[in-house]
């Protein structure tokens, strides 16, 4: 098999692929706000969510973030994005095994949710990140019907990213795009501490 033949075959395969991709692009004619869910037990869900926020801000769009679960420790993404005008609503109570106070956790979650609802009702905000929202639903800290109703009623062009493990099936059904991050291997399981700048 000559190099010329290999090159020609490669070109033919790429032309066929391009034709398929072009057809799929031409068929995608709907413009709307996307609901993206990043779930699964692997590392990187919040990182991907914040990457999407950074992308939007980099294009000049307005974004807002609500962080559930997170504590008062430094957050690299927040440090960066607030400098670019991204408002944050932060639960700031830490993990439930640290607080050990369900009533206080529910109150903190509800306070952040009220701010998140304002983000979801604001047509000037192009993208909202609800980081770790899924836990608030699985722990029954927030009312599922209220959350889904607010998501459905958000401005038509507003994009929404939701992160967290064990996403409720009704939220999965509502989503336009769902990515599941699976854990293959994790440094923490080998006794390696979480690292600033990489893990938070």
C-alpha positions in Angstrom: 0.0 0.0 0.0 1.7 3.2 -1.2 1.8 6.5 0.7 -0.2 8.2 -2.0 -2.9 5.6 -1.7 -3.0 6.0 2.1 -3.2 9.7 1.8 -6.1 9.5 -0.7 -8.0 7.0 1.5 -7.5 9.3 4.5 -8.8 12.3 2.5 -11.8 10.3 1.4 -12.6 9.3 5.0 -12.3 12.9 6.2 -14.5 14.2 3.4 -17.2 11.7 4.4 -16.8 12.7 8.0 -17.0 16.4 7.1 -20.2 15.8 5.1 -21.8 14.1 8.1 -20.7 16.9 10.4 -21.9 19.6 8.0 -25.4 17.9 7.8 -25.7 17.7 11.6 -24.6 21.4 11.9 -27.2 22.5 9.2 -29.9 20.5 11.0 -29.3 22.2 14.3 -31.5 25.4 13.9 -32.9 26.0 17.4 -31.5 28.7 19.6 -32.4 28.5 23.3 -31.0 28.6 26.8 -29.4 25.2 27.5 -29.7 23.3 30.8 -26.4 21.4 31.3 -26.1 18.9 34.1 -22.7 17.7 35.2 -23.1 14.7 37.5 -21.5 11.4 38.5 -19.0 10.4 41.2 -15.8 11.6 39.5 -13.7 14.7 40.1 -14.2 17.7 37.9 -17.9 18.5 37.8 -17.6 21.9 39.5 -14.3 22.5 37.6 -16.2 22.0 34.3 -19.0 24.2 35.5 -16.6 27.0 36.3 -14.9 26.5 33.0 -18.2 27.2 31.3 -18.6 30.3 33.3 -15.1 31.5 32.4 -15.8 30.8 28.8 -19.0 32.8 28.8 -17.3 35.7 30.6 -14.4 35.6 28.2 -16.9 36.2 25.4 -18.4 39.2 27.2 -21.5 37.5 28.6 -22.9 38.1 32.0 -22.8 35.1 34.5 -23.8 34.5 38.1 -22.9 31.6 40.5 -24.7 30.1 43.4 -22.5 27.7 45.5 -24.2 25.1 47.7 -22.3 23.0 50.3 -19.1 25.1 50.0 -17.4 26.4 53.1 -15.7 29.7 53.9 -12.3 28.5 52.6 -10.6 30.1 49.7 -12.1 29.4 46.3 -9.8 30.0 43.3 -12.6 30.3 40.8 -14.4 32.8 43.0 -11.2 34.8 43.5 -10.8 35.1 39.8 -14.4 35.5 38.5 -15.5 38.1 41.1 -12.7 40.3 39.6 -14.6 40.1 36.4 -18.0 41.1 37.8 -19.5 37.7 38.4 -21.8 37.8 41.5 -21.7 34.9 43.9 -24.2 33.5 46.4 -22.4 31.2 48.7 -23.9 28.8 51.3 -20.6 29.0 53.3 -21.5 26.4 55.9 -19.2 23.6 54.7 -20.0 20.0 54.4 -23.0 18.5 56.3 -20.7 16.2 58.3 -18.9 19.3 59.5 -21.9 21.4 60.5 -24.0 18.5 61.9 -26.9 20.9 62.1 -29.6 20.1 59.6 -31.9 23.1 60.5 -29.0 25.5 60.0 -28.0 23.9 56.8 -31.5 24.1 55.4 -31.8 27.7 56.4 -28.4 28.4 54.7 -29.5 26.5 51.5 -32.8 28.4 51.4 -31.0 31.8 51.7 -28.7 30.9 48.7 -31.6 29.5 46.8 -33.5 32.9 47.1 -30.4 34.6 45.6 -30.3 31.9 42.9 -33.9 32.4 42.1 -33.2 36.1 41.5 -30.4 35.1 39.1 -32.7 32.7 37.3 -35.3 35.5 36.9 -32.9 38.1 35.6 -32.9 38.3 31.8 -29.7 40.3 31.8 -27.8 37.2 33.1 -26.7 35.0 30.2 -25.5 32.0 32.3 -26.1 30.8 35.8 -24.1 28.1 37.6 -25.8 26.2 40.5 -22.8 24.5 41.9 -23.6 21.3 44.0 -27.4 21.9 43.7 -28.0 18.2 43.4 -27.2 17.6 47.1 -29.8 20.2 48.2 -32.4 18.1 46.4 -31.3 14.7 47.5 -31.1 15.9 51.1 -34.5 17.5 50.8 -33.1 20.9 51.8 -34.9 22.6 48.9 -38.3 21.9 47.4 -37.8 19.9 44.1 -41.0 21.3 42.5 -40.0 24.9 43.3 -36.5 24.3 41.8 -37.8 22.7 38.6 -40.5 25.4 38.2 -37.8 28.2 38.5 -35.6 26.4 36.0 -38.5 26.0 33.5 -39.5 29.7 33.9 -36.0 31.2 33.5 -35.5 33.6 30.6 -35.6 31.7 27.3 -32.0 32.5 26.3 -30.5 32.0 29.7 -28.1 29.0 30.0 -28.0 27.0 33.3 -25.3 24.7 34.5 -26.1 22.4 37.5 -23.4 20.3 39.2 -23.3 17.5 41.8 -23.6 13.8 42.4 -26.8 11.8 42.2 -28.8 14.2 40.2 -32.6 13.7 40.6 -34.2 11.9 37.6 -36.7 14.7 37.1 -33.9 17.2 36.7 -32.1 14.8 34.3 -35.2 14.6 32.2 -35.5 18.4 32.0 -31.9 18.8 31.0 -30.8 19.4 27.4 -27.3 18.0 28.0 -26.1 15.6 30.7 -22.5 14.6 31.3 -21.6 11.9 33.8 -18.1 12.2 35.3 -16.9 8.8 36.5 -14.1 8.1 38.9 -11.4 5.8 37.6 -8.8 6.7 40.1 -8.5 9.5 42.7 -5.4 10.7 44.5 -7.3 11.1 47.8 -7.9 7.4 47.9 -4.1 6.9 48.1 -3.8 9.3 51.0 -2.8 12.4 49.0 -4.2 15.6 50.4 -6.4 18.0 48.4 -4.1 20.6 46.7 -4.8 24.3 46.5 -4.9 25.4 42.9 -5.8 22.0 41.7 -8.7 20.8 44.0 -10.0 24.2 45.1 
